[in-house]
Amino acid sequence: MSVTSASATSAGRLEPFLLLAKSSKGAAAAQSIIDATAAPGVYVFNELLALPSIQELQSGPHEKAFALLQLFAYGTISDWASSPDAFPKLRPSHISKLRHLTLLTLAFNARTVRYADLMSALLLDASSENPTGGSADGSSSAASTRALEDCIIEALYAGTLAAKLNQRQARLEVEAVLGRDIKGTEELADLERQLAQWSTITNSLLASLTNQMEHEQARDALRVSHKAHHREDLAQSLSSIADKLSNPNAFSPALANAAGHFGSMDIDVPRKTPHRKRTRG
């Protein structure tokens, strides 16, 4: 699945939760948040977040559910780990998806990301049940590396990420990534700056490629022209030689006299001297 397909799939899988949340209030709306954030294939939540029935949950007994939706729209697993009590109790599927979303954020901001940075950001050196635990030295164990690569492979199969696992250099090489929800005007302005920069680079590369193509086309045209002239000269030379061979008078006088001189020369052919037969006496 491509990144574009994953985006469309995410929107389609969110639709049932949107319909449910539109007609829900209070605890029912909060439950739709918990279910949507845990649902497979749902990675974009801004439409759900914008619903009036969901906005009403910002304060009151269901504010943790609203905070959970914001976390899955904009946040990372580190945001949850720093204050887990600010959110409802997460299911294992929540934690797995939150790692997935955190991976997308890291991949969106860099073309290459080191394994060590990924493992640190995804808290893969800690237990998913206790995010503040884990190894104190943060060493990149073989188990952590396998867990990281499993997370990346899951994103690759889901179509939310297109990348290469460079195991030799222990890094992720990003080709494309599904964008997450945009938080506020500042993040939108930053995205606009990135797009403007990308547009500038793309136009520069396009102009460079166009110049190279025009240069190569001019060289090809020149080669074709030279080849055509060469063939024309060769054809004229061969035609001239053929005419002269068919008409000896067309040769220069000196060459004709030389040919006549050699043609009129007498050639002495040596005669064989007969041998006497020796007779036996």
C-alpha positions as CSV (number, residue, x, y, z in Angstrom):
1,M,0.0,0.0,0.0
2,S,1.3,3.5,-0.9
3,V,1.3,6.5,1.4
4,T,-1.5,8.1,-0.6
5,S,-3.6,4.9,-0.3
6,A,-2.9,4.8,3.5
7,S,-4.2,8.4,3.8
8,A,-7.5,7.5,2.0
9,T,-7.8,4.3,4.0
10,S,-7.3,6.1,7.3
11,A,-10.1,8.6,6.4
12,G,-12.4,5.8,5.5
13,R,-11.8,3.9,8.7
14,L,-12.4,7.0,10.8
15,E,-15.8,7.6,9.2
16,P,-17.8,5.2,11.5
17,F,-16.4,7.0,14.6
18,L,-17.3,10.4,13.1
19,L,-20.9,9.3,12.6
20,L,-21.0,7.9,16.1
21,A,-19.5,10.9,17.8
22,K,-21.8,13.3,16.0
23,S,-24.8,11.8,17.7
24,S,-23.1,11.2,21.0
25,K,-22.5,13.2,24.2
26,G,-20.5,12.8,27.3
27,A,-19.4,9.3,28.1
28,A,-20.5,7.9,24.7
29,A,-18.4,10.6,22.9
30,A,-15.4,9.9,25.2
31,Q,-15.7,6.2,24.4
32,S,-15.7,6.9,20.6
33,I,-12.4,8.7,21.2
34,I,-10.9,5.7,23.0
35,D,-12.1,3.3,20.3
36,A,-11.0,5.4,17.4
37,T,-7.5,6.0,18.8
38,A,-7.1,2.2,19.2
39,A,-8.6,1.2,15.9
40,P,-6.3,-0.3,13.3
41,G,-5.6,1.8,10.2
42,V,-6.7,5.1,11.7
43,Y,-3.9,7.6,11.8
44,V,-5.5,11.1,11.3
45,F,-7.9,12.5,13.8
46,N,-8.4,16.1,13.1
47,E,-12.0,15.6,11.8
48,L,-13.0,13.9,15.0
49,L,-11.3,16.5,17.1
50,A,-13.2,19.3,15.3
51,L,-16.7,17.9,16.1
52,P,-18.7,20.1,18.6
53,S,-19.6,17.0,20.7
54,I,-15.9,16.2,21.1
55,Q,-14.9,19.8,21.8
56,E,-17.3,19.8,24.7
57,L,-15.1,17.2,26.4
58,Q,-12.2,19.6,26.9
59,S,-13.3,20.3,30.5
60,G,-15.2,18.1,32.9
61,P,-15.2,14.4,33.7
62,H,-14.1,13.3,30.2
63,E,-11.2,15.7,29.7
64,K,-8.7,12.8,29.8
65,A,-10.4,11.3,26.8
66,F,-10.1,14.7,25.0
67,A,-6.4,14.9,26.0
68,L,-6.0,11.3,24.5
69,L,-7.4,12.4,21.2
70,Q,-5.0,15.4,21.1
71,L,-2.1,13.1,22.0
72,F,-2.9,10.8,19.0
73,A,-3.4,13.8,16.7
74,Y,-0.2,15.7,17.5
75,G,1.8,14.0,20.3
76,T,4.3,11.3,20.7
77,I,4.8,8.4,23.1
78,S,7.2,10.5,25.1
79,D,4.4,13.0,25.8
80,W,2.3,10.1,27.2
81,A,5.3,8.7,29.2
82,S,6.0,12.0,30.9
83,S,2.5,12.2,32.3
84,P,0.5,9.0,31.9
85,D,-2.0,10.0,34.5
86,A,-3.3,12.8,32.3
87,F,-4.8,10.2,30.0
88,P,-7.1,7.3,30.3
89,K,-5.5,3.9,30.8
90,L,-4.1,2.8,27.5
91,R,-4.6,-0.6,25.8
92,P,-1.6,-2.3,24.3
93,S,-3.0,-1.4,20.9
94,H,-2.9,2.3,21.9
95,I,0.8,2.0,22.9
96,S,1.7,0.2,19.7
97,K,-0.1,2.8,17.5
98,L,1.4,5.7,19.5
99,R,4.9,4.3,18.7
100,H,3.8,4.1,15.1
101,L,2.7,7.7,15.1
102,T,5.9,8.8,16.8
103,L,7.8,7.0,14.1
104,L,5.9,9.0,11.5
105,T,6.7,12.3,13.2
106,L,10.5,11.4,13.3
107,A,10.4,10.3,9.6
108,F,8.6,13.4,8.6
109,N,11.3,15.7,10.0
110,A,14.4,14.0,8.6
111,R,15.4,12.0,5.6
112,T,17.7,9.7,7.6
113,V,17.2,8.8,11.3
114,R,19.7,6.8,13.3
115,Y,18.4,3.6,15.0
116,A,19.7,4.9,18.3
117,D,17.6,8.1,18.0
118,L,14.6,6.0,17.0
119,M,14.9,3.6,19.9
120,S,15.2,6.5,22.3
121,A,12.2,8.4,21.0
122,L,10.0,5.3,20.7
123,L,11.0,4.2,24.3
124,L,11.9,0.7,23.0
125,D,14.4,0.3,25.8
126,A,11.5,0.4,28.3
127,S,8.6,-1.8,29.0
128,S,5.3,-0.8,27.3
129,E,3.5,-1.5,30.6
130,N,5.8,0.8,32.5
131,P,7.2,3.6,30.3
132,T,9.4,5.0,33.0
133,G,11.2,1.7,33.5
134,G,13.7,-0.1,31.3
135,S,17.5,-0.1,31.0
136,A,19.2,2.8,32.7
137,D,22.1,3.0,30.2
138,G,19.9,3.2,27.1
139,S,22.0,0.6,25.3
140,S,20.9,-0.6,21.9
141,S,20.4,-4.2,22.6
142,A,19.6,-6.8,20.0
143,A,16.1,-7.1,21.4
144,S,15.6,-3.4,21.1
145,T,16.8,-3.4,17.5
146,R,14.4,-6.2,16.6
147,A,11.6,-4.3,18.3
148,L,12.5,-1.2,16.4
149,E,12.6,-3.0,13.0
150,D,9.3,-4.7,13.8
151,C,7.8,-1.3,14.3
152,I,9.2,0.1,11.1
153,I,8.1,-3.0,9.1
154,E,4.6,-2.6,10.5
155,A,4.6,1.0,9.2
156,L,5.9,-0.1,5.8
157,Y,3.2,-2.8,5.5
158,A,0.5,-0.3,6.6
159,G,1.7,2.1,3.8
160,T,2.2,5.0,6.2
161,L,6.0,4.9,5.6
162,A,8.2,4.3,2.5
163,A,11.8,3.8,3.6
164,K,14.8,1.5,3.6
165,L,16.3,-0.2,6.6
166,N,20.0,0.4,6.4
167,Q,21.2,-2.3,8.9
168,R,24.8,-1.8,8.1
169,Q,24.8,1.8,9.1
170,A,22.0,1.4,11.6
171,R,19.7,4.0,10.2
172,L,16.3,4.5,8.6
173,E,16.4,6.1,5.1
174,V,13.1,7.8,4.5
175,E,11.5,8.1,1.0
176,A,7.9,9.1,1.9
177,V,5.8,9.4,5.0
178,L,2.1,9.9,5.9
179,G,1.6,13.4,7.4
180,R,0.0,13.7,10.7
181,D,-2.6,16.3,11.8
182,I,-1.4,19.9,11.9
183,K,-1.6,21.7,15.2
184,G,-2.3,25.4,15.0
185,T,-1.1,28.2,12.8
186,E,2.6,28.0,13.9
187,E,2.9,24.4,12.7
188,L,1.0,25.3,9.5
189,A,3.4,28.2,8.8
190,D,6.3,25.8,9.3
191,L,4.8,23.4,6.9
192,E,4.3,26.2,4.3
193,R,8.0,27.1,4.7
194,Q,9.0,23.5,4.2
195,L,6.8,23.3,1.1
196,A,8.2,26.5,-0.3
197,Q,11.8,25.2,0.3
198,W,10.9,22.0,-1.4
199,S,9.4,23.9,-4.3
200,T,12.5,26.0,-4.7
201,I,14.8,22.9,-4.7
202,T,12.5,21.1,-7.2
203,N,12.4,24.0,-9.6
204,S,16.2,24.3,-9.4
205,L,16.6,20.6,-10.2
206,L,14.1,20.9,-13.0
207,A,15.9,23.8,-14.5
208,S,19.2,22.0,-14.3
209,L,17.8,18.9,-15.9
210,T,16.2,20.9,-18.7
211,N,19.6,22.6,-19.4
212,Q,21.3,19.3,-19.5
213,M,18.7,17.9,-21.9
214,E,18.9,20.9,-24.2
215,H,22.7,20.6,-24.2
216,E,22.6,16.9,-25.0
217,Q,20.0,17.5,-27.7
218,A,22.3,20.2,-29.3
219,R,25.2,17.8,-29.2
220,D,23.2,15.0,-30.8
221,A,22.0,17.4,-33.5
222,L,25.6,18.4,-34.2
223,R,26.7,14.8,-34.4
224,V,23.9,13.9,-36.8
225,S,24.8,16.9,-39.0
226,H,28.5,16.0,-39.1
227,K,27.6,12.4,-39.9
228,A,25.3,13.5,-42.7
229,H,28.0,15.7,-44.2
230,H,30.5,12.9,-43.9
231,R,28.2,10.5,-45.8
232,E,27.5,13.2,-48.4
233,D,31.3,13.7,-49.0
234,L,31.9,10.0,-49.1
235,A,29.1,9.5,-51.6
236,Q,30.5,12.2,-53.8
237,S,34.0,10.7,-53.7
238,L,32.7,7.2,-54.5
239,S,30.6,8.6,-57.4
240,S,33.6,10.5,-58.8
241,I,35.8,7.4,-58.6
242,A,33.2,5.3,-60.3
243,D,32.9,7.9,-63.1
244,K,36.6,7.9,-63.7
245,L,36.9,4.1,-63.7
246,S,34.2,4.0,-66.4
247,N,35.8,6.7,-68.4
248,P,39.7,6.5,-68.7
249,N,39.8,9.9,-70.4
250,A,38.7,11.4,-67.2
251,F,42.0,10.6,-65.6
252,S,44.7,13.3,-65.6
253,P,47.0,13.4,-68.7
254,A,50.1,12.4,-66.7
255,L,48.2,9.4,-65.3
256,A,46.8,8.5,-68.7
257,N,50.4,8.8,-70.3
258,A,51.8,6.6,-67.6
259,A,49.1,4.0,-68.2
260,G,49.7,4.2,-72.0
261,H,53.5,3.9,-71.5
262,F,53.2,0.8,-69.4
263,G,50.6,-0.6,-71.9
264,S,53.0,-0.2,-74.9
265,M,56.1,-1.7,-73.3
266,D,57.5,-5.0,-74.7
267,I,58.2,-7.6,-72.1
268,D,61.0,-10.1,-72.9
269,V,60.1,-13.6,-71.7
270,P,63.1,-15.7,-71.0
271,R,63.4,-18.8,-73.2
272,K,64.2,-22.2,-71.7
273,T,67.5,-23.7,-72.8
274,P,67.1,-27.3,-73.8
275,H,69.2,-29.8,-71.8
276,R,71.3,-32.5,-73.5
277,K,70.5,-35.9,-72.6
278,R,73.4,-37.8,-71.2
279,T,74.0,-41.2,-72.6
280,R,75.6,-44.0,-70.9
281,G,78.7,-45.3,-72.5
